[in-house]
Amino acid sequence: MRPDTKKTWEPAPPFLRYAVVLSLPLVPMSESAVPAARPRVVIHYCTGCRWLLRAGWLAQELLTTFEKELSEVALRPGSGGVFRVEVDGEPLWDRKLDDGFPELKLLKQRLRDRIAPDKPLGHSDRP
């Protein structure tokens, strides 16, 4: 190839870029084929109190224990000393109402009772 006729790269035309996506069949799913929505946990924590590490640790523990039962665990920064755990918008634990931070064992039991009552928690079930 001669230097004065250098070929430059050109992106593929749009119809070629999306050919795979457009070739998928559009088949409506029946109600029974749609999987049930899994619960979402939100941990509200106070940034001024530096409780991110505690919230992150709780999120990790809940995701590890309930990996198949939960859709996600979200961390929501807040202020004013807030530390609250909610499941689908319903309170599971509130630091101000429940007098302090949750013990992991108790929080897992409460969450299990709400979303998967038959799930064994191993050592967290023992008194």
Phi and psi in radians as a Rosetta constraint file:
Dihedral C 1 N 2 CA 2 C 2 CIRCULARHARMONIC -1.362 0.35
Dihedral N 2 CA 2 C 2 N 3 CIRCULARHARMONIC 2.556 0.35
Dihedral C 2 N 3 CA 3 C 3 CIRCULARHARMONIC -1.070 0.35
Dihedral N 3 CA 3 C 3 N 4 CIRCULARHARMONIC -0.536 0.35
Dihedral C 3 N 4 CA 4 C 4 CIRCULARHARMONIC -1.395 0.35
Dihedral N 4 CA 4 C 4 N 5 CIRCULARHARMONIC -0.115 0.35
Dihedral C 4 N 5 CA 5 C 5 CIRCULARHARMONIC -2.029 0.35
Dihedral N 5 CA 5 C 5 N 6 CIRCULARHARMONIC 0.722 0.35
Dihedral C 5 N 6 CA 6 C 6 CIRCULARHARMONIC -1.100 0.35
Dihedral N 6 CA 6 C 6 N 7 CIRCULARHARMONIC 2.306 0.35
Dihedral C 6 N 7 CA 7 C 7 CIRCULARHARMONIC -1.524 0.35
Dihedral N 7 CA 7 C 7 N 8 CIRCULARHARMONIC 2.304 0.35
Dihedral C 7 N 8 CA 8 C 8 CIRCULARHARMONIC -1.773 0.35
Dihedral N 8 CA 8 C 8 N 9 CIRCULARHARMONIC 2.698 0.35
Dihedral C 8 N 9 CA 9 C 9 CIRCULARHARMONIC -1.338 0.35
Dihedral N 9 CA 9 C 9 N 10 CIRCULARHARMONIC 2.354 0.35
Dihedral C 9 N 10 CA 10 C 10 CIRCULARHARMONIC -2.215 0.35
Dihedral N 10 CA 10 C 10 N 11 CIRCULARHARMONIC 2.388 0.35
Dihedral C 10 N 11 CA 11 C 11 CIRCULARHARMONIC -1.172 0.35
Dihedral N 11 CA 11 C 11 N 12 CIRCULARHARMONIC 2.720 0.35
Dihedral C 11 N 12 CA 12 C 12 CIRCULARHARMONIC -1.176 0.35
Dihedral N 12 CA 12 C 12 N 13 CIRCULARHARMONIC 2.601 0.35
Dihedral C 12 N 13 CA 13 C 13 CIRCULARHARMONIC -1.061 0.35
Dihedral N 13 CA 13 C 13 N 14 CIRCULARHARMONIC 2.649 0.35
Dihedral C 13 N 14 CA 14 C 14 CIRCULARHARMONIC -0.936 0.35
Dihedral N 14 CA 14 C 14 N 15 CIRCULARHARMONIC -0.659 0.35
Dihedral C 14 N 15 CA 15 C 15 CIRCULARHARMONIC -1.146 0.35
Dihedral N 15 CA 15 C 15 N 16 CIRCULARHARMONIC -0.442 0.35
Dihedral C 15 N 16 CA 16 C 16 CIRCULARHARMONIC -1.470 0.35
Dihedral N 16 CA 16 C 16 N 17 CIRCULARHARMONIC -0.580 0.35
Dihedral C 16 N 17 CA 17 C 17 CIRCULARHARMONIC -1.147 0.35
Dihedral N 17 CA 17 C 17 N 18 CIRCULARHARMONIC -0.582 0.35
Dihedral C 17 N 18 CA 18 C 18 CIRCULARHARMONIC -1.914 0.35
Dihedral N 18 CA 18 C 18 N 19 CIRCULARHARMONIC 0.286 0.35
Dihedral C 18 N 19 CA 19 C 19 CIRCULARHARMONIC -1.067 0.35
Dihedral N 19 CA 19 C 19 N 20 CIRCULARHARMONIC -0.691 0.35
Dihedral C 19 N 20 CA 20 C 20 CIRCULARHARMONIC -1.154 0.35
Dihedral N 20 CA 20 C 20 N 21 CIRCULARHARMONIC -0.765 0.35
Dihedral C 20 N 21 CA 21 C 21 CIRCULARHARMONIC -1.131 0.35
Dihedral N 21 CA 21 C 21 N 22 CIRCULARHARMONIC -0.733 0.35
Dihedral C 21 N 22 CA 22 C 22 CIRCULARHARMONIC -1.248 0.35
Dihedral N 22 CA 22 C 22 N 23 CIRCULARHARMONIC -0.337 0.35
Dihedral C 22 N 23 CA 23 C 23 CIRCULARHARMONIC -1.477 0.35
Dihedral N 23 CA 23 C 23 N 24 CIRCULARHARMONIC -0.105 0.35
Dihedral C 23 N 24 CA 24 C 24 CIRCULARHARMONIC -1.241 0.35
Dihedral N 24 CA 24 C 24 N 25 CIRCULARHARMONIC 2.397 0.35
Dihedral C 24 N 25 CA 25 C 25 CIRCULARHARMONIC -1.235 0.35
Dihedral N 25 CA 25 C 25 N 26 CIRCULARHARMONIC 2.461 0.35
Dihedral C 25 N 26 CA 26 C 26 CIRCULARHARMONIC -1.748 0.35
Dihedral N 26 CA 26 C 26 N 27 CIRCULARHARMONIC 1.577 0.35
Dihedral C 26 N 27 CA 27 C 27 CIRCULARHARMONIC -1.927 0.35
Dihedral N 27 CA 27 C 27 N 28 CIRCULARHARMONIC 2.128 0.35
Dihedral C 27 N 28 CA 28 C 28 CIRCULARHARMONIC -1.150 0.35
Dihedral N 28 CA 28 C 28 N 29 CIRCULARHARMONIC 2.453 0.35
Dihedral C 28 N 29 CA 29 C 29 CIRCULARHARMONIC -1.589 0.35
Dihedral N 29 CA 29 C 29 N 30 CIRCULARHARMONIC 2.484 0.35
Dihedral C 29 N 30 CA 30 C 30 CIRCULARHARMONIC -1.339 0.35
Dihedral N 30 CA 30 C 30 N 31 CIRCULARHARMONIC 2.876 0.35
Dihedral C 30 N 31 CA 31 C 31 CIRCULARHARMONIC -1.023 0.35
Dihedral N 31 CA 31 C 31 N 32 CIRCULARHARMONIC -0.649 0.35
Dihedral C 31 N 32 CA 32 C 32 CIRCULARHARMONIC -1.262 0.35
Dihedral N 32 CA 32 C 32 N 33 CIRCULARHARMONIC -0.377 0.35
Dihedral C 32 N 33 CA 33 C 33 CIRCULARHARMONIC -1.451 0.35
Dihedral N 33 CA 33 C 33 N 34 CIRCULARHARMONIC -0.296 0.35
Dihedral C 33 N 34 CA 34 C 34 CIRCULARHARMONIC -1.384 0.35
Dihedral N 34 CA 34 C 34 N 35 CIRCULARHARMONIC 2.129 0.35
Dihedral C 34 N 35 CA 35 C 35 CIRCULARHARMONIC -1.181 0.35
Dihedral N 35 CA 35 C 35 N 36 CIRCULARHARMONIC 2.555 0.35
Dihedral C 35 N 36 CA 36 C 36 CIRCULARHARMONIC -1.158 0.35
Dihedral N 36 CA 36 C 36 N 37 CIRCULARHARMONIC 2.472 0.35
Dihedral C 36 N 37 CA 37 C 37 CIRCULARHARMONIC -1.166 0.35
Dihedral N 37 CA 37 C 37 N 38 CIRCULARHARMONIC 2.347 0.35
Dihedral C 37 N 38 CA 38 C 38 CIRCULARHARMONIC -1.530 0.35
Dihedral N 38 CA 38 C 38 N 39 CIRCULARHARMONIC 2.653 0.35
Dihedral C 38 N 39 CA 39 C 39 CIRCULARHARMONIC -1.118 0.35
Dihedral N 39 CA 39 C 39 N 40 CIRCULARHARMONIC 2.689 0.35
Dihedral C 39 N 40 CA 40 C 40 CIRCULARHARMONIC -2.079 0.35
Dihedral N 40 CA 40 C 40 N 41 CIRCULARHARMONIC 2.254 0.35
Dihedral C 40 N 41 CA 41 C 41 CIRCULARHARMONIC -1.825 0.35
Dihedral N 41 CA 41 C 41 N 42 CIRCULARHARMONIC 2.372 0.35
Dihedral C 41 N 42 CA 42 C 42 CIRCULARHARMONIC -2.139 0.35
Dihedral N 42 CA 42 C 42 N 43 CIRCULARHARMONIC 2.263 0.35
Dihedral C 42 N 43 CA 43 C 43 CIRCULARHARMONIC -1.934 0.35
Dihedral N 43 CA 43 C 43 N 44 CIRCULARHARMONIC 1.946 0.35
Dihedral C 43 N 44 CA 44 C 44 CIRCULARHARMONIC -1.564 0.35
Dihedral N 44 CA 44 C 44 N 45 CIRCULARHARMONIC 2.275 0.35
Dihedral C 44 N 45 CA 45 C 45 CIRCULARHARMONIC -2.401 0.35
Dihedral N 45 CA 45 C 45 N 46 CIRCULARHARMONIC 2.672 0.35
Dihedral C 45 N 46 CA 46 C 46 CIRCULARHARMONIC -1.497 0.35
Dihedral N 46 CA 46 C 46 N 47 CIRCULARHARMONIC 2.125 0.35
Dihedral C 46 N 47 CA 47 C 47 CIRCULARHARMONIC -1.282 0.35
Dihedral N 47 CA 47 C 47 N 48 CIRCULARHARMONIC -0.598 0.35
Dihedral C 47 N 48 CA 48 C 48 CIRCULARHARMONIC -1.157 0.35
Dihedral N 48 CA 48 C 48 N 49 CIRCULARHARMONIC -0.499 0.35
Dihedral C 48 N 49 CA 49 C 49 CIRCULARHARMONIC -1.513 0.35
Dihedral N 49 CA 49 C 49 N 50 CIRCULARHARMONIC -0.080 0.35
Dihedral C 49 N 50 CA 50 C 50 CIRCULARHARMONIC 1.083 0.35
Dihedral N 50 CA 50 C 50 N 51 CIRCULARHARMONIC 0.829 0.35
Dihedral C 50 N 51 CA 51 C 51 CIRCULARHARMONIC -1.742 0.35
Dihedral N 51 CA 51 C 51 N 52 CIRCULARHARMONIC 0.254 0.35
Dihedral C 51 N 52 CA 52 C 52 CIRCULARHARMONIC -1.059 0.35
Dihedral N 52 CA 52 C 52 N 53 CIRCULARHARMONIC -0.755 0.35
Dihedral C 52 N 53 CA 53 C 53 CIRCULARHARMONIC -1.070 0.35
Dihedral N 53 CA 53 C 53 N 54 CIRCULARHARMONIC -0.744 0.35
Dihedral C 53 N 54 CA 54 C 54 CIRCULARHARMONIC -1.122 0.35
Dihedral N 54 CA 54 C 54 N 55 CIRCULARHARMONIC -0.764 0.35
Dihedral C 54 N 55 CA 55 C 55 CIRCULARHARMONIC -1.118 0.35
Dihedral N 55 CA 55 C 55 N 56 CIRCULARHARMONIC -0.730 0.35
Dihedral C 55 N 56 CA 56 C 56 CIRCULARHARMONIC -1.127 0.35
Dihedral N 56 CA 56 C 56 N 57 CIRCULARHARMONIC -0.695 0.35
Dihedral C 56 N 57 CA 57 C 57 CIRCULARHARMONIC -1.123 0.35
Dihedral N 57 CA 57 C 57 N 58 CIRCULARHARMONIC -0.782 0.35
Dihedral C 57 N 58 CA 58 C 58 CIRCULARHARMONIC -1.061 0.35
Dihedral N 58 CA 58 C 58 N 59 CIRCULARHARMONIC -0.747 0.35
Dihedral C 58 N 59 CA 59 C 59 CIRCULARHARMONIC -1.036 0.35
Dihedral N 59 CA 59 C 59 N 60 CIRCULARHARMONIC -0.783 0.35
Dihedral C 59 N 60 CA 60 C 60 CIRCULARHARMONIC -1.071 0.35
Dihedral N 60 CA 60 C 60 N 61 CIRCULARHARMONIC -0.777 0.35
Dihedral C 60 N 61 CA 61 C 61 CIRCULARHARMONIC -1.125 0.35
Dihedral N 61 CA 61 C 61 N 62 CIRCULARHARMONIC -0.741 0.35
Dihedral C 61 N 62 CA 62 C 62 CIRCULARHARMONIC -1.180 0.35
Dihedral N 62 CA 62 C 62 N 63 CIRCULARHARMONIC -0.704 0.35
Dihedral C 62 N 63 CA 63 C 63 CIRCULARHARMONIC -1.166 0.35
Dihedral N 63 CA 63 C 63 N 64 CIRCULARHARMONIC -0.605 0.35
Dihedral C 63 N 64 CA 64 C 64 CIRCULARHARMONIC -1.212 0.35
Dihedral N 64 CA 64 C 64 N 65 CIRCULARHARMONIC -0.756 0.35
Dihedral C 64 N 65 CA 65 C 65 CIRCULARHARMONIC -1.306 0.35
Dihedral N 65 CA 65 C 65 N 66 CIRCULARHARMONIC -0.683 0.35
Dihedral C 65 N 66 CA 66 C 66 CIRCULARHARMONIC -2.015 0.35
Dihedral N 66 CA 66 C 66 N 67 CIRCULARHARMONIC 0.768 0.35
Dihedral C 66 N 67 CA 67 C 67 CIRCULARHARMONIC -1.085 0.35
Dihedral N 67 CA 67 C 67 N 68 CIRCULARHARMONIC -0.553 0.35
Dihedral C 67 N 68 CA 68 C 68 CIRCULARHARMONIC -1.615 0.35
Dihedral N 68 CA 68 C 68 N 69 CIRCULARHARMONIC -0.312 0.35
Dihedral C 68 N 69 CA 69 C 69 CIRCULARHARMONIC -1.639 0.35
Dihedral N 69 CA 69 C 69 N 70 CIRCULARHARMONIC -0.417 0.35
Dihedral C 69 N 70 CA 70 C 70 CIRCULARHARMONIC -1.811 0.35
Dihedral N 70 CA 70 C 70 N 71 CIRCULARHARMONIC 2.546 0.35
Dihedral C 70 N 71 CA 71 C 71 CIRCULARHARMONIC -1.472 0.35
Dihedral N 71 CA 71 C 71 N 72 CIRCULARHARMONIC -0.635 0.35
Dihedral C 71 N 72 CA 72 C 72 CIRCULARHARMONIC -2.949 0.35
Dihedral N 72 CA 72 C 72 N 73 CIRCULARHARMONIC 2.830 0.35
Dihedral C 72 N 73 CA 73 C 73 CIRCULARHARMONIC -2.194 0.35
Dihedral N 73 CA 73 C 73 N 74 CIRCULARHARMONIC 2.084 0.35
Dihedral C 73 N 74 CA 74 C 74 CIRCULARHARMONIC -1.866 0.35
Dihedral N 74 CA 74 C 74 N 75 CIRCULARHARMONIC 2.548 0.35
Dihedral C 74 N 75 CA 75 C 75 CIRCULARHARMONIC -1.842 0.35
Dihedral N 75 CA 75 C 75 N 76 CIRCULARHARMONIC 2.210 0.35
Dihedral C 75 N 76 CA 76 C 76 CIRCULARHARMONIC -2.110 0.35
Dihedral N 76 CA 76 C 76 N 77 CIRCULARHARMONIC 1.953 0.35
Dihedral C 76 N 77 CA 77 C 77 CIRCULARHARMONIC -1.189 0.35
Dihedral N 77 CA 77 C 77 N 78 CIRCULARHARMONIC 2.573 0.35
Dihedral C 77 N 78 CA 78 C 78 CIRCULARHARMONIC -2.614 0.35
Dihedral N 78 CA 78 C 78 N 79 CIRCULARHARMONIC -2.842 0.35
Dihedral C 78 N 79 CA 79 C 79 CIRCULARHARMONIC -2.575 0.35
Dihedral N 79 CA 79 C 79 N 80 CIRCULARHARMONIC 3.105 0.35
Dihedral C 79 N 80 CA 80 C 80 CIRCULARHARMONIC 1.313 0.35
Dihedral N 80 CA 80 C 80 N 81 CIRCULARHARMONIC 0.409 0.35
Dihedral C 80 N 81 CA 81 C 81 CIRCULARHARMONIC 1.357 0.35
Dihedral N 81 CA 81 C 81 N 82 CIRCULARHARMONIC 0.364 0.35
Dihedral C 81 N 82 CA 82 C 82 CIRCULARHARMONIC -1.297 0.35
Dihedral N 82 CA 82 C 82 N 83 CIRCULARHARMONIC 2.375 0.35
Dihedral C 82 N 83 CA 83 C 83 CIRCULARHARMONIC -2.602 0.35
Dihedral N 83 CA 83 C 83 N 84 CIRCULARHARMONIC 1.776 0.35
Dihedral C 83 N 84 CA 84 C 84 CIRCULARHARMONIC -2.382 0.35
Dihedral N 84 CA 84 C 84 N 85 CIRCULARHARMONIC 2.426 0.35
Dihedral C 84 N 85 CA 85 C 85 CIRCULARHARMONIC -2.030 0.35
Dihedral N 85 CA 85 C 85 N 86 CIRCULARHARMONIC 2.228 0.35
Dihedral C 85 N 86 CA 86 C 86 CIRCULARHARMONIC -2.200 0.35
Dihedral N 86 CA 86 C 86 N 87 CIRCULARHARMONIC 2.606 0.35
Dihedral C 86 N 87 CA 87 C 87 CIRCULARHARMONIC -2.105 0.35
Dihedral N 87 CA 87 C 87 N 88 CIRCULARHARMONIC 2.018 0.35
Dihedral C 87 N 88 CA 88 C 88 CIRCULARHARMONIC 0.878 0.35
Dihedral N 88 CA 88 C 88 N 89 CIRCULARHARMONIC 0.709 0.35
Dihedral C 88 N 89 CA 89 C 89 CIRCULARHARMONIC 1.479 0.35
Dihedral N 89 CA 89 C 89 N 90 CIRCULARHARMONIC -0.130 0.35
Dihedral C 89 N 90 CA 90 C 90 CIRCULARHARMONIC -1.695 0.35
Dihedral N 90 CA 90 C 90 N 91 CIRCULARHARMONIC 2.373 0.35
Dihedral C 90 N 91 CA 91 C 91 CIRCULARHARMONIC -1.160 0.35
Dihedral N 91 CA 91 C 91 N 92 CIRCULARHARMONIC 2.389 0.35
Dihedral C 91 N 92 CA 92 C 92 CIRCULARHARMONIC -1.940 0.35
Dihedral N 92 CA 92 C 92 N 93 CIRCULARHARMONIC -0.645 0.35
Dihedral C 92 N 93 CA 93 C 93 CIRCULARHARMONIC -2.695 0.35
Dihedral N 93 CA 93 C 93 N 94 CIRCULARHARMONIC 2.414 0.35
Dihedral C 93 N 94 CA 94 C 94 CIRCULARHARMONIC -2.354 0.35
Dihedral N 94 CA 94 C 94 N 95 CIRCULARHARMONIC 2.137 0.35
Dihedral C 94 N 95 CA 95 C 95 CIRCULARHARMONIC -0.992 0.35
Dihedral N 95 CA 95 C 95 N 96 CIRCULARHARMONIC -0.666 0.35
Dihedral C 95 N 96 CA 96 C 96 CIRCULARHARMONIC -1.320 0.35
Dihedral N 96 CA 96 C 96 N 97 CIRCULARHARMONIC -0.643 0.35
Dihedral C 96 N 97 CA 97 C 97 CIRCULARHARMONIC -1.453 0.35
Dihedral N 97 CA 97 C 97 N 98 CIRCULARHARMONIC -0.582 0.35
Dihedral C 97 N 98 CA 98 C 98 CIRCULARHARMONIC -1.725 0.35
Dihedral N 98 CA 98 C 98 N 99 CIRCULARHARMONIC 0.242 0.35
Dihedral C 98 N 99 CA 99 C 99 CIRCULARHARMONIC 1.011 0.35
Dihedral N 99 CA 99 C 99 N 100 CIRCULARHARMONIC 1.080 0.35
Dihedral C 99 N 100 CA 100 C 100 CIRCULARHARMONIC 2.030 0.35
Dihedral N 100 CA 100 C 100 N 101 CIRCULARHARMONIC -2.938 0.35
Dihedral C 100 N 101 CA 101 C 101 CIRCULARHARMONIC -1.468 0.35
Dihedral N 101 CA 101 C 101 N 102 CIRCULARHARMONIC 2.643 0.35
Dihedral C 101 N 102 CA 102 C 102 CIRCULARHARMONIC -1.334 0.35
Dihedral N 102 CA 102 C 102 N 103 CIRCULARHARMONIC 2.493 0.35
Dihedral C 102 N 103 CA 103 C 103 CIRCULARHARMONIC -1.327 0.35
Dihedral N 103 CA 103 C 103 N 104 CIRCULARHARMONIC 2.462 0.35
Dihedral C 103 N 104 CA 104 C 104 CIRCULARHARMONIC -0.988 0.35
Dihedral N 104 CA 104 C 104 N 105 CIRCULARHARMONIC -0.749 0.35
Dihedral C 104 N 105 CA 105 C 105 CIRCULARHARMONIC -1.024 0.35
Dihedral N 105 CA 105 C 105 N 106 CIRCULARHARMONIC -0.814 0.35
Dihedral C 105 N 106 CA 106 C 106 CIRCULARHARMONIC -1.176 0.35
Dihedral N 106 CA 106 C 106 N 107 CIRCULARHARMONIC -0.701 0.35
Dihedral C 106 N 107 CA 107 C 107 CIRCULARHARMONIC -1.121 0.35
Dihedral N 107 CA 107 C 107 N 108 CIRCULARHARMONIC -0.745 0.35
Dihedral C 107 N 108 CA 108 C 108 CIRCULARHARMONIC -1.104 0.35
Dihedral N 108 CA 108 C 108 N 109 CIRCULARHARMONIC -0.699 0.35
Dihedral C 108 N 109 CA 109 C 109 CIRCULARHARMONIC -1.124 0.35
Dihedral N 109 CA 109 C 109 N 110 CIRCULARHARMONIC -0.763 0.35
Dihedral C 109 N 110 CA 110 C 110 CIRCULARHARMONIC -1.096 0.35
Dihedral N 110 CA 110 C 110 N 111 CIRCULARHARMONIC -0.750 0.35
Dihedral C 110 N 111 CA 111 C 111 CIRCULARHARMONIC -1.157 0.35
Dihedral N 111 CA 111 C 111 N 112 CIRCULARHARMONIC -0.767 0.35
Dihedral C 111 N 112 CA 112 C 112 CIRCULARHARMONIC -1.028 0.35
Dihedral N 112 CA 112 C 112 N 113 CIRCULARHARMONIC -0.785 0.35
Dihedral C 112 N 113 CA 113 C 113 CIRCULARHARMONIC -1.078 0.35
Dihedral N 113 CA 113 C 113 N 114 CIRCULARHARMONIC -0.498 0.35
Dihedral C 113 N 114 CA 114 C 114 CIRCULARHARMONIC -1.469 0.35
Dihedral N 114 CA 114 C 114 N 115 CIRCULARHARMONIC -0.718 0.35
Dihedral C 114 N 115 CA 115 C 115 CIRCULARHARMONIC -1.931 0.35
Dihedral N 115 CA 115 C 115 N 116 CIRCULARHARMONIC -0.421 0.35
Dihedral C 115 N 116 CA 116 C 116 CIRCULARHARMONIC -2.639 0.35
Dihedral N 116 CA 116 C 116 N 117 CIRCULARHARMONIC 1.252 0.35
Dihedral C 116 N 117 CA 117 C 117 CIRCULARHARMONIC -0.997 0.35
Dihedral N 117 CA 117 C 117 N 118 CIRCULARHARMONIC -0.453 0.35
Dihedral C 117 N 118 CA 118 C 118 CIRCULARHARMONIC -1.554 0.35
Dihedral N 118 CA 118 C 118 N 119 CIRCULARHARMONIC -0.053 0.35
Dihedral C 118 N 119 CA 119 C 119 CIRCULARHARMONIC -1.330 0.35
Dihedral N 119 CA 119 C 119 N 120 CIRCULARHARMONIC 2.181 0.35
Dihedral C 119 N 120 CA 120 C 120 CIRCULARHARMONIC -1.345 0.35
Dihedral N 120 CA 120 C 120 N 121 CIRCULARHARMONIC 2.480 0.35
Dihedral C 120 N 121 CA 121 C 121 CIRCULARHARMONIC -1.872 0.35
Dihedral N 121 CA 121 C 121 N 122 CIRCULARHARMONIC 0.186 0.35
Dihedral C 121 N 122 CA 122 C 122 CIRCULARHARMONIC 1.120 0.35
Dihedral N 122 CA 122 C 122 N 123 CIRCULARHARMONIC -2.223 0.35
Dihedral C 122 N 123 CA 123 C 123 CIRCULARHARMONIC -1.145 0.35
Dihedral N 123 CA 123 C 123 N 124 CIRCULARHARMONIC -0.339 0.35
Dihedral C 123 N 124 CA 124 C 124 CIRCULARHARMONIC -1.315 0.35
Dihedral N 124 CA 124 C 124 N 125 CIRCULARHARMONIC -0.202 0.35
Dihedral C 124 N 125 CA 125 C 125 CIRCULARHARMONIC -1.524 0.35
Dihedral N 125 CA 125 C 125 N 126 CIRCULARHARMONIC -0.315 0.35
Dihedral C 125 N 126 CA 126 C 126 CIRCULARHARMONIC -1.312 0.35
Dihedral N 126 CA 126 C 126 N 127 CIRCULARHARMONIC 2.517 0.35
